[in-house]
């Protein structure tokens, strides 16, 4: 038993929910703190829930202490209400939280990014993911693990129609041997890999997991 304390951003999202379930049932983790806008319908003796205003994260800096930060926050332009609002969630809030965690001495950082993340991309989504990756690499964490999954298969109740169409299309291409590296991935598979890797002995300061590494 390692008595680890996990911090989780995006705990109510598809990947975040899976991470929480795994952490609460993992003997290596004795405490799990989540930072959310609205309290989820879950209780556990290891779970601490903090309802926060993400536009005022500095008010909660003293709470951002632990061993491992799992960052799985994310949204879409439609859900956020525009590109500016999406940027706030996908970059600003995650970076500000990670910076505070780093400054407070949190050692390990585990980030859900995306395949194709590239700060020089002409496309908005991979560009902001790439910007976040490059920004957090400069922080003072002892270990940084960046996961770049392909399209994710979320829980059925969370799946959007566009996602279902995209997944069917990619799976169809996979059956004829095309773009196997982009085969859609279950969020539970991603979460399991993140939790397992968070407990591994340090192999290097920075580790980047491509789709093939996650599967």
N, C-alpha and C positions, 0 to 999 in steps of 0.2 A: 504494500500500500504506500503510495507516494504523497498523499495528502495535498494534492494540487487544487488550486483555485482557478476556475475558468471564468472569463468574462465573455459575454456573447452579445454581438450586435446583429440585428436582423433575426431575433429569436422567434418572431411570429411568422416569418416567411417560410417558403417551402424547404429550403436547405436548413435554415435555422431550426425549424421544428425537429428535424431529424437529428441535428447536432445535440440539441437539448435532451432528447430521449436517450441518446447514447451516453452522454455525460452523466446523467442522473443514475444510470445503471452501471457506471464504470467505477470500480473500487479505487482507481488511481486518483479520482477526483472527489474531494470531500466537500467542495463548495462550488456552486454555479451561480453567478450573478448575471442577470440579463437587464438590458437597458432598452425600454420600450416606450412607445407613445401611449399605448393602452394596455392595461393589465390583461394577460391571457388567462384562459380558464384552465389553469394547471397549478397544482400545489405539490410540494415535496419538501422533506425536511432538509435537503441540501440546497434548495432553490431560494435565492434572494431576487426579488423583483423590484426594479427601480423605474418608476414612471418619470420620463424626462421630457423637457422641451428641447428638441435638438437644435433650435435656433439660439439656445442659451447654454450650450454644453459646458462652458467654463464654470457655471454654477455648480456642476457636479464633479469637478476635477478630483476632489478628495475621495470620491467613491471609486475612482478608476484605478484600483489596486488589485493585483493578483499575479498569477504565474503565466497564463496563456490567454491571449485575446483572439477569439474567433470572430472574424468580420464577414458577415454574410448579408449585409444590407444591400438592397437594390430595389429598383422600380422601373417602370416604363414611362415613356413620355405621356401616354394617355392617362395612366394612373396618377402620375404626378401633377398633370395639368399643364405641361409644357416643357420645353427643353431646359429652361432656366431652373425650374423646380426639380427636374430629373438630375441635373448637374449637382444641385445641393445635396441630394440623397446619395447619388452614386460616387461623388467625389468629396465635396466639402465636409459633410458630416462624418464620413468614414475617415478622412485624413485627420480632421481635428481630434476625433476620438483617439485615433492611433497615436497622434503626437502627444496627447496627454498621458496615455498609457506608457509610452516610451519614456517620457520625462519622469513619470512616477516609478520607474524601475521594473515594469512588466518585461519579462525576458523574451517571451516567445510570441510571435505574431503569425496567425494563419488567416489568409485572405482568399475569399472566393472572387476570382476575376473572371476572365472569359477567354476562350480560344480566339486568337486573332487580335488580342489587346496590343495596341500600338499607338504611342503618343503622336506619331506622325501620320496616322491614318486620315483620309479625307472624310471618313464616316464618323458620325457623332459618337455612337456607342463604343466601338473599339478604341476611339481616341480618348474618351474619358477614362476607360479602364486602363489604358496604357499610361495616361497621366498619373493616375492613382498609384500604379505599380512603381513608376519611377520616383514618385514623391516618397512613398513609404520605405523604399530601399535606402534612403538617406537618413532614416531615423535610427535611434540608438538600441534597437532590439538586438539581443544576442543571436536569435535565430528568427529568420523570416521565411515562411513557406507560402508560396503563391500558387494557387490552383487555377488552371485555365481549362475548365471543362467545355465540352461541346454543348449543343442544345440539351437542356435538362428536361427530364420527364418528371413533372411535379405530381403531387398527390391529385387524384381524379377531381376532387372538389375545387381545386385551385387552377386547373387547366383552362386556358383560353382556347377558343376555337382556332385562332391563328396558330397557336402552338401545336394543336392536334394535327393540323394540316401539314405544318413543317416537319413534324416528327414522322408522319406517314411517308412524306416525300423522301426524307433522308433514309428511312428504313428500307424503302423501296430501292434506292440506289445501292444500299449496302448488300441487298440480296443478290445483286448482279456484280458485286465486287468493286463498286466504285466508292470513293472517299470513305473507306473504312475507318479512318482516323476521326471522322466526324459522326460516328454512330451515336445517336441520342443516348444519354446516360441518366439512370435513375438518381434522383436526389439522395436517396438512401445510400447508394454506392459512394457518391461524393462525400457525404457526411462521415461515413465509416472510415474512408481513407484519411480524411482530415484528422479525426480523433486518434486513429492508430499512429499516424505520423507525428502527432503532437507529443507523443510519449516516447518516441525513439531518441536514442542518444544523438547528440549533435554531430552531423556529418559535414556541416559547413554553415557559414553565416547565412547564405541565401540558397534556397532550393525552389525550383520552378517545376511544377508538375503539368505536363502536357496531357491531352486526353489519353494517350496510350499508357502513361505512367499512372493515371488514376484507375483505369480499368484493370 
